[in-house]
Amino acid sequence: MVVTALLVLIVACAPPKGTPVAAKSPIPSPTPTPTAPLEVTTPPFHAGEVGVDYTPVDLAATGGVQPYTWTTSAGVLPDGLTLSSAGHVSGTPTRGGGFSFTVQVSDAGGTAASLAGTIGIAAAPSASLIPACARACSVEVGCADVCGTFGTLTGGTAPFTYAVNPGGFIPVGTHLNGLALAGTFTQRAQYWQFTVVVTDALGQTTSITPTFYVFPHVSMASGSCVGNYITGCTVRLPITGGTPGATPTVQLVSTAQNPNQGCWSPTATTPPSGYGLTVAGGYVTVSIPARLINGYGAVWTLVVTDKSLCGANTYCASAAAKVTIGVQCG
């Protein structure tokens, strides 16, 4: 009887079927408290080069509430590079130039921090012939250093190395110095041709193939100019060698007595009034006028300069040529 009464009491105290039962309210999770202010600690970005895989940069931050999310908030990264939400910068640059941008990190607590950055992207290395060597570099035997430049280099990342491909022919007396030949051109030839491979610090290469035409050094023949009171005298002294297309000039370096016997004053060596000394058509022409009462006799020393560089601020010049002049008096 006691058991039956207890059961009735329990049933009587139970809520009727269908009566809603209040659920317990969940206890909210506490918001994490940042240990320090959010701050970007990424080191400076490094430079890159078109066509070379960019060494990845992993952005970093401290403080705030992890996890972090990274974005570019201003400007643009170099073409070909991307920034992942995890802060990974990578890719292969496709265009050279300087790029400025701002990266931003946002944390789980809703705060953000940013950092301005710049990345310089160099163009791929490229070598080209200078205009004077577009067809071939024209050089004269005896030229030292100044006439050896054959190309220019743009783009790439220093330092650069230069090497001549096997099988090329560098002019005798010279050696490679960047995109130039140093030394003295000592041997003529119809042409010398070789290929130079340039390699930059990131392993990219470019090449250039110059051709050098090396011509004999300019020279002038010696000769004699002999005449009389009625004719005066004229002599043409041939010029040989030199760089084609150069405009030569002639200089009277000195005068001396003519040791031969003649009807002229042996001490009157200064050129007479009306004399001629010209360059044209591959010749130096010396002329002494007619009707000189006292005649004229002397030995002239002449030098021809062809206006091709043979040294720093020095044009190529011939060896001295002698002209023995003897015009009898009237």
C-alpha beads as a LAMMPS data file, in Angstrom:
LAMMPS data file: protein, C-alpha beads

330 atoms
329 bonds

1 atom types
1 bond types

-500.0 500.0 xlo xhi
-500.0 500.0 ylo yhi
-500.0 500.0 zlo zhi

Masses

1 110.0

Atoms # bond

1 1 1 0.000 0.000 0.000
2 1 1 2.848 2.422 0.743
3 1 1 4.455 1.755 -2.682
4 1 1 1.167 2.336 -4.455
5 1 1 0.609 5.626 -2.700
6 1 1 4.141 6.875 -3.575
7 1 1 3.666 6.026 -7.238
8 1 1 0.364 7.910 -7.330
9 1 1 2.075 10.897 -5.761
10 1 1 4.861 10.934 -8.409
11 1 1 2.378 10.662 -11.259
12 1 1 0.266 13.403 -9.739
13 1 1 3.298 15.733 -9.546
14 1 1 4.416 15.123 -13.200
15 1 1 3.366 17.853 -15.714
16 1 1 0.713 16.886 -18.189
17 1 1 1.838 15.614 -21.579
18 1 1 2.534 18.409 -24.085
19 1 1 3.483 20.965 -21.494
20 1 1 6.716 22.784 -22.668
21 1 1 9.766 22.429 -20.490
22 1 1 12.029 25.470 -20.144
23 1 1 15.525 24.847 -21.577
24 1 1 18.638 25.904 -19.733
25 1 1 20.381 29.034 -21.275
26 1 1 23.931 28.217 -22.653
27 1 1 26.834 29.995 -21.036
28 1 1 28.520 32.226 -23.710
29 1 1 32.233 31.645 -24.439
30 1 1 34.346 34.517 -23.180
31 1 1 35.920 36.742 -25.893
32 1 1 39.709 36.172 -25.977
33 1 1 41.601 39.066 -24.559
34 1 1 44.582 40.225 -26.683
35 1 1 47.872 39.853 -24.910
36 1 1 49.326 42.847 -26.830
37 1 1 48.221 45.287 -29.533
38 1 1 48.158 43.849 -33.048
39 1 1 51.324 44.814 -34.919
40 1 1 52.896 43.856 -38.274
41 1 1 56.472 42.647 -37.869
42 1 1 57.246 41.738 -41.497
43 1 1 60.806 42.561 -42.623
44 1 1 61.278 44.780 -45.709
45 1 1 60.364 43.235 -49.053
46 1 1 63.253 42.348 -51.362
47 1 1 63.702 43.213 -55.028
48 1 1 62.919 40.867 -57.901
49 1 1 63.385 40.443 -61.622
50 1 1 61.064 39.764 -64.535
51 1 1 61.000 36.074 -65.362
52 1 1 62.669 34.919 -62.124
53 1 1 60.635 33.220 -59.375
54 1 1 60.286 35.658 -56.492
55 1 1 61.757 34.253 -53.282
56 1 1 58.604 33.940 -51.133
57 1 1 58.016 36.298 -48.220
58 1 1 55.875 35.141 -45.294
59 1 1 54.259 38.089 -43.573
60 1 1 54.249 38.114 -39.784
61 1 1 52.384 39.874 -36.982
62 1 1 52.270 39.837 -33.195
63 1 1 49.614 40.580 -30.600
64 1 1 45.897 40.721 -31.259
65 1 1 43.781 37.585 -31.406
66 1 1 44.719 34.822 -33.783
67 1 1 44.017 33.650 -36.434
68 1 1 45.165 36.472 -38.718
69 1 1 43.928 37.310 -42.223
70 1 1 46.105 39.230 -44.695
71 1 1 44.976 41.488 -47.552
72 1 1 46.325 44.290 -49.728
73 1 1 44.526 47.419 -48.601
74 1 1 46.105 49.953 -50.968
75 1 1 48.262 49.982 -54.098
76 1 1 49.202 46.841 -55.980
77 1 1 51.791 44.119 -55.771
78 1 1 54.060 43.664 -58.794
79 1 1 52.394 41.970 -61.742
80 1 1 52.705 38.215 -61.283
81 1 1 52.933 38.270 -57.459
82 1 1 50.054 37.349 -55.139
83 1 1 49.333 37.645 -51.426
84 1 1 47.457 34.738 -49.820
85 1 1 45.134 35.233 -46.834
86 1 1 47.741 33.410 -44.762
87 1 1 50.312 36.108 -45.591
88 1 1 52.359 34.307 -48.248
89 1 1 53.765 36.534 -51.029
90 1 1 54.994 34.587 -54.055
91 1 1 54.921 34.325 -57.842
92 1 1 56.964 35.265 -60.893
93 1 1 57.153 38.958 -61.866
94 1 1 55.987 39.713 -65.398
95 1 1 56.660 43.459 -65.601
96 1 1 59.490 45.634 -64.402
97 1 1 59.140 48.799 -62.360
98 1 1 58.684 50.072 -58.828
99 1 1 55.523 49.020 -56.985
100 1 1 54.123 50.568 -53.791
101 1 1 51.347 49.031 -51.708
102 1 1 49.989 48.539 -48.175
103 1 1 49.404 45.140 -46.574
104 1 1 46.845 44.777 -43.798
105 1 1 46.401 42.091 -41.175
106 1 1 43.052 41.584 -39.436
107 1 1 42.674 39.442 -36.330
108 1 1 39.818 37.399 -34.883
109 1 1 38.996 40.190 -32.482
110 1 1 38.132 42.621 -35.271
111 1 1 41.225 44.828 -35.067
112 1 1 43.640 45.530 -37.904
113 1 1 47.177 46.770 -38.483
114 1 1 48.936 47.729 -41.720
115 1 1 52.384 48.238 -43.197
116 1 1 53.467 50.123 -46.324
117 1 1 55.817 48.275 -48.640
118 1 1 57.675 48.701 -51.935
119 1 1 59.154 46.167 -54.329
120 1 1 61.431 47.020 -57.225
121 1 1 61.323 44.631 -60.173
122 1 1 64.216 44.798 -62.617
123 1 1 63.643 44.088 -66.288
124 1 1 65.253 40.955 -67.667
125 1 1 68.834 41.612 -68.839
126 1 1 69.183 42.657 -72.469
127 1 1 72.364 43.431 -74.425
128 1 1 72.394 45.377 -77.694
129 1 1 75.005 46.691 -80.103
130 1 1 75.784 50.397 -80.054
131 1 1 74.733 52.253 -83.249
132 1 1 78.335 52.497 -84.503
133 1 1 78.568 48.697 -84.386
134 1 1 75.121 47.881 -85.791
135 1 1 76.771 46.417 -88.874
136 1 1 80.356 46.174 -87.647
137 1 1 82.739 48.055 -85.386
138 1 1 85.420 49.783 -87.483
139 1 1 88.768 49.985 -85.701
140 1 1 92.279 50.922 -86.695
141 1 1 95.407 48.995 -85.787
142 1 1 97.073 50.811 -82.909
143 1 1 93.841 51.790 -81.197
144 1 1 93.924 51.208 -77.441
145 1 1 90.845 50.741 -75.207
146 1 1 88.740 53.700 -76.336
147 1 1 87.537 52.118 -79.575
148 1 1 86.631 48.743 -78.069
149 1 1 83.103 49.405 -76.770
150 1 1 80.579 47.424 -78.777
151 1 1 77.411 47.057 -76.678
152 1 1 75.172 48.289 -73.881
153 1 1 73.336 46.359 -71.170
154 1 1 69.934 47.154 -69.698
155 1 1 67.918 45.413 -66.983
156 1 1 69.161 42.499 -64.951
157 1 1 70.492 42.412 -61.406
158 1 1 74.142 43.140 -60.609
159 1 1 76.744 41.808 -60.349
160 1 1 77.143 40.561 -63.922
161 1 1 79.616 38.113 -65.414
162 1 1 80.795 38.147 -69.024
163 1 1 82.160 35.227 -71.008
164 1 1 83.116 34.642 -74.637
165 1 1 81.574 31.572 -76.208
166 1 1 84.132 29.050 -77.476
167 1 1 84.816 29.371 -81.175
168 1 1 84.742 33.153 -81.264
169 1 1 87.627 35.270 -82.493
170 1 1 88.628 38.276 -80.390
171 1 1 91.003 40.714 -82.125
172 1 1 94.651 40.017 -81.343
173 1 1 96.024 42.190 -78.544
174 1 1 92.674 42.711 -76.815
175 1 1 90.657 41.064 -74.072
176 1 1 87.051 41.241 -72.934
177 1 1 86.125 43.955 -70.431
178 1 1 82.355 43.897 -69.954
179 1 1 80.770 44.827 -73.284
180 1 1 84.033 46.285 -74.557
181 1 1 87.476 45.176 -75.658
182 1 1 90.450 46.481 -73.705
183 1 1 94.046 46.437 -74.822
184 1 1 95.597 47.455 -78.136
185 1 1 94.478 46.249 -81.547
186 1 1 97.719 44.922 -82.998
187 1 1 96.688 42.830 -86.001
188 1 1 94.438 43.660 -88.900
189 1 1 91.980 41.183 -90.375
190 1 1 88.937 41.371 -92.593
191 1 1 86.763 40.757 -89.564
192 1 1 86.702 39.289 -86.086
193 1 1 83.434 37.917 -84.706
194 1 1 82.541 36.477 -81.307
195 1 1 79.578 36.029 -78.958
196 1 1 79.521 37.310 -75.387
197 1 1 77.131 35.759 -72.854
198 1 1 76.127 37.994 -69.944
199 1 1 74.816 36.354 -66.758
200 1 1 73.274 38.369 -63.939
201 1 1 73.173 37.695 -60.196
202 1 1 69.870 35.795 -60.505
203 1 1 71.114 33.503 -63.267
204 1 1 69.351 35.111 -66.211
205 1 1 71.392 35.452 -69.409
206 1 1 71.525 37.514 -72.550
207 1 1 74.003 37.427 -75.426
208 1 1 75.450 39.731 -78.051
209 1 1 77.524 39.028 -81.179
210 1 1 79.712 41.911 -82.380
211 1 1 81.801 41.987 -85.538
212 1 1 85.022 43.998 -85.655
213 1 1 86.632 45.147 -88.891
214 1 1 90.239 46.053 -88.078
215 1 1 92.009 48.207 -90.652
216 1 1 95.707 49.003 -91.150
217 1 1 97.037 52.040 -89.333
218 1 1 96.959 55.244 -91.366
219 1 1 100.193 56.038 -93.191
220 1 1 101.527 58.456 -95.783
221 1 1 104.345 58.062 -98.293
222 1 1 107.343 60.322 -98.404
223 1 1 108.375 62.011 -101.641
224 1 1 110.141 64.864 -103.446
225 1 1 108.873 68.094 -104.927
226 1 1 111.355 69.391 -107.539
227 1 1 110.906 72.293 -109.961
228 1 1 112.207 75.562 -111.295
229 1 1 111.405 79.227 -111.493
230 1 1 108.915 78.719 -114.330
231 1 1 107.046 75.669 -113.004
232 1 1 107.330 75.697 -109.246
233 1 1 106.563 72.140 -108.069
234 1 1 103.709 69.872 -107.062
235 1 1 103.769 66.373 -105.555
236 1 1 100.956 64.036 -104.438
237 1 1 101.727 61.752 -101.515
238 1 1 99.356 58.760 -101.230
239 1 1 97.591 58.027 -97.936
240 1 1 96.953 54.377 -97.104
241 1 1 95.230 52.557 -94.262
242 1 1 93.092 54.257 -91.697
243 1 1 89.427 53.774 -90.928
244 1 1 87.234 54.124 -94.020
245 1 1 85.058 57.199 -93.938
246 1 1 87.379 59.135 -91.649
247 1 1 88.276 62.649 -92.775
248 1 1 92.066 63.009 -92.610
249 1 1 93.969 66.206 -92.007
250 1 1 97.640 66.986 -92.596
251 1 1 100.021 68.907 -90.389
252 1 1 103.399 70.408 -91.198
253 1 1 105.322 69.351 -88.116
254 1 1 108.718 70.864 -88.887
255 1 1 111.014 72.181 -91.609
256 1 1 114.722 71.670 -92.110
257 1 1 117.388 72.549 -94.653
258 1 1 117.557 70.689 -97.944
259 1 1 121.074 69.176 -97.939
260 1 1 121.239 69.085 -101.755
261 1 1 122.955 71.777 -103.796
262 1 1 120.507 74.177 -105.387
263 1 1 119.760 77.734 -106.291
264 1 1 118.000 78.647 -103.069
265 1 1 118.907 79.961 -99.690
266 1 1 119.728 76.949 -97.475
267 1 1 118.534 78.752 -94.358
268 1 1 115.205 80.018 -95.737
269 1 1 113.146 76.996 -94.695
270 1 1 109.909 78.754 -93.728
271 1 1 107.219 77.873 -96.308
272 1 1 107.000 80.536 -98.988
273 1 1 103.943 82.702 -99.547
274 1 1 101.399 80.930 -101.709
275 1 1 102.450 77.374 -100.884
276 1 1 99.795 74.620 -100.768
277 1 1 99.279 71.699 -98.374
278 1 1 95.932 69.940 -98.800
279 1 1 94.252 66.543 -98.350
280 1 1 91.755 65.137 -100.852
281 1 1 90.969 61.891 -102.637
282 1 1 93.408 59.825 -100.631
283 1 1 96.393 62.100 -101.260
284 1 1 98.308 64.874 -99.566
285 1 1 99.226 67.471 -102.168
286 1 1 102.229 69.718 -101.634
287 1 1 102.726 72.664 -103.988
288 1 1 105.325 75.415 -104.180
289 1 1 104.429 78.390 -106.395
290 1 1 106.355 79.382 -109.519
291 1 1 108.378 82.590 -110.034
292 1 1 110.132 82.573 -106.698
293 1 1 113.084 84.904 -107.266
294 1 1 115.161 83.225 -104.588
295 1 1 113.800 79.737 -105.193
296 1 1 112.957 77.474 -102.261
297 1 1 114.574 74.437 -100.725
298 1 1 113.685 72.547 -97.541
299 1 1 112.784 69.204 -96.021
300 1 1 109.276 69.138 -94.561
301 1 1 108.065 66.638 -91.973
302 1 1 104.352 65.873 -92.388
303 1 1 101.856 63.852 -90.324
304 1 1 98.371 62.777 -91.376
305 1 1 95.608 62.370 -88.784
306 1 1 92.461 60.499 -89.785
307 1 1 90.136 61.478 -86.889
308 1 1 89.636 57.908 -85.650
309 1 1 90.417 57.510 -81.960
310 1 1 93.558 55.595 -81.078
311 1 1 93.643 56.656 -77.425
312 1 1 91.847 58.858 -74.937
313 1 1 91.307 62.180 -76.744
314 1 1 93.941 61.126 -79.272
315 1 1 93.264 60.561 -82.951
316 1 1 95.158 58.026 -85.023
317 1 1 98.109 59.658 -86.765
318 1 1 100.604 58.422 -89.309
319 1 1 104.292 58.082 -88.799
320 1 1 106.221 61.143 -89.953
321 1 1 106.691 61.439 -93.703
322 1 1 109.459 63.489 -95.312
323 1 1 109.047 65.734 -98.352
324 1 1 112.248 67.036 -99.938
325 1 1 111.521 70.297 -101.755
326 1 1 113.827 71.965 -104.251
327 1 1 112.654 74.784 -106.536
328 1 1 115.422 76.603 -108.381
329 1 1 115.629 80.370 -108.251
330 1 1 114.791 82.662 -111.177

Bonds

1 1 1 2
2 1 2 3
3 1 3 4
4 1 4 5
5 1 5 6
6 1 6 7
7 1 7 8
8 1 8 9
9 1 9 10
10 1 10 11
11 1 11 12
12 1 12 13
13 1 13 14
14 1 14 15
15 1 15 16
16 1 16 17
17 1 17 18
18 1 18 19
19 1 19 20
20 1 20 21
21 1 21 22
22 1 22 23
23 1 23 24
24 1 24 25
25 1 25 26
26 1 26 27
27 1 27 28
28 1 28 29
29 1 29 30
30 1 30 31
31 1 31 32
32 1 32 33
33 1 33 34
34 1 34 35
35 1 35 36
36 1 36 37
37 1 37 38
38 1 38 39
39 1 39 40
40 1 40 41
41 1 41 42
42 1 42 43
43 1 43 44
44 1 44 45
45 1 45 46
46 1 46 47
47 1 47 48
48 1 48 49
49 1 49 50
50 1 50 51
51 1 51 52
52 1 52 53
53 1 53 54
54 1 54 55
55 1 55 56
56 1 56 57
57 1 57 58
58 1 58 59
59 1 59 60
60 1 60 61
61 1 61 62
62 1 62 63
63 1 63 64
64 1 64 65
65 1 65 66
66 1 66 67
67 1 67 68
68 1 68 69
69 1 69 70
70 1 70 71
71 1 71 72
72 1 72 73
73 1 73 74
74 1 74 75
75 1 75 76
76 1 76 77
77 1 77 78
78 1 78 79
79 1 79 80
80 1 80 81
81 1 81 82
82 1 82 83
83 1 83 84
84 1 84 85
85 1 85 86
86 1 86 87
87 1 87 88
88 1 88 89
89 1 89 90
90 1 90 91
91 1 91 92
92 1 92 93
93 1 93 94
94 1 94 95
95 1 95 96
96 1 96 97
97 1 97 98
98 1 98 99
99 1 99 100
100 1 100 101
101 1 101 102
102 1 102 103
103 1 103 104
104 1 104 105
105 1 105 106
106 1 106 107
107 1 107 108
108 1 108 109
109 1 109 110
110 1 110 111
111 1 111 112
112 1 112 113
113 1 113 114
114 1 114 115
115 1 115 116
116 1 116 117
117 1 117 118
118 1 118 119
119 1 119 120
120 1 120 121
121 1 121 122
122 1 122 123
123 1 123 124
124 1 124 125
125 1 125 126
126 1 126 127
127 1 127 128
128 1 128 129
129 1 129 130
130 1 130 131
131 1 131 132
132 1 132 133
133 1 133 134
134 1 134 135
135 1 135 136
136 1 136 137
137 1 137 138
138 1 138 139
139 1 139 140
140 1 140 141
141 1 141 142
142 1 142 143
143 1 143 144
144 1 144 145
145 1 145 146
146 1 146 147
147 1 147 148
148 1 148 149
149 1 149 150
150 1 150 151
151 1 151 152
152 1 152 153
153 1 153 154
154 1 154 155
155 1 155 156
156 1 156 157
157 1 157 158
158 1 158 159
159 1 159 160
160 1 160 161
161 1 161 162
162 1 162 163
163 1 163 164
164 1 164 165
165 1 165 166
166 1 166 167
167 1 167 168
168 1 168 169
169 1 169 170
170 1 170 171
171 1 171 172
172 1 172 173
173 1 173 174
174 1 174 175
175 1 175 176
176 1 176 177
177 1 177 178
178 1 178 179
179 1 179 180
180 1 180 181
181 1 181 182
182 1 182 183
183 1 183 184
184 1 184 185
185 1 185 186
186 1 186 187
187 1 187 188
188 1 188 189
189 1 189 190
190 1 190 191
191 1 191 192
192 1 192 193
193 1 193 194
194 1 194 195
195 1 195 196
196 1 196 197
197 1 197 198
198 1 198 199
199 1 199 200
200 1 200 201
201 1 201 202
202 1 202 203
203 1 203 204
204 1 204 205
205 1 205 206
206 1 206 207
207 1 207 208
208 1 208 209
209 1 209 210
210 1 210 211
211 1 211 212
212 1 212 213
213 1 213 214
214 1 214 215
215 1 215 216
216 1 216 217
217 1 217 218
218 1 218 219
219 1 219 220
220 1 220 221
221 1 221 222
222 1 222 223
223 1 223 224
224 1 224 225
225 1 225 226
226 1 226 227
227 1 227 228
228 1 228 229
229 1 229 230
230 1 230 231
231 1 231 232
232 1 232 233
233 1 233 234
234 1 234 235
235 1 235 236
236 1 236 237
237 1 237 238
238 1 238 239
239 1 239 240
240 1 240 241
241 1 241 242
242 1 242 243
243 1 243 244
244 1 244 245
245 1 245 246
246 1 246 247
247 1 247 248
248 1 248 249
249 1 249 250
250 1 250 251
251 1 251 252
252 1 252 253
253 1 253 254
254 1 254 255
255 1 255 256
256 1 256 257
257 1 257 258
258 1 258 259
259 1 259 260
260 1 260 261
261 1 261 262
262 1 262 263
263 1 263 264
264 1 264 265
265 1 265 266
266 1 266 267
267 1 267 268
268 1 268 269
269 1 269 270
270 1 270 271
271 1 271 272
272 1 272 273
273 1 273 274
274 1 274 275
275 1 275 276
276 1 276 277
277 1 277 278
278 1 278 279
279 1 279 280
280 1 280 281
281 1 281 282
282 1 282 283
283 1 283 284
284 1 284 285
285 1 285 286
286 1 286 287
287 1 287 288
288 1 288 289
289 1 289 290
290 1 290 291
291 1 291 292
292 1 292 293
293 1 293 294
294 1 294 295
295 1 295 296
296 1 296 297
297 1 297 298
298 1 298 299
299 1 299 300
300 1 300 301
301 1 301 302
302 1 302 303
303 1 303 304
304 1 304 305
305 1 305 306
306 1 306 307
307 1 307 308
308 1 308 309
309 1 309 310
310 1 310 311
311 1 311 312
312 1 312 313
313 1 313 314
314 1 314 315
315 1 315 316
316 1 316 317
317 1 317 318
318 1 318 319
319 1 319 320
320 1 320 321
321 1 321 322
322 1 322 323
323 1 323 324
324 1 324 325
325 1 325 326
326 1 326 327
327 1 327 328
328 1 328 329
329 1 329 330
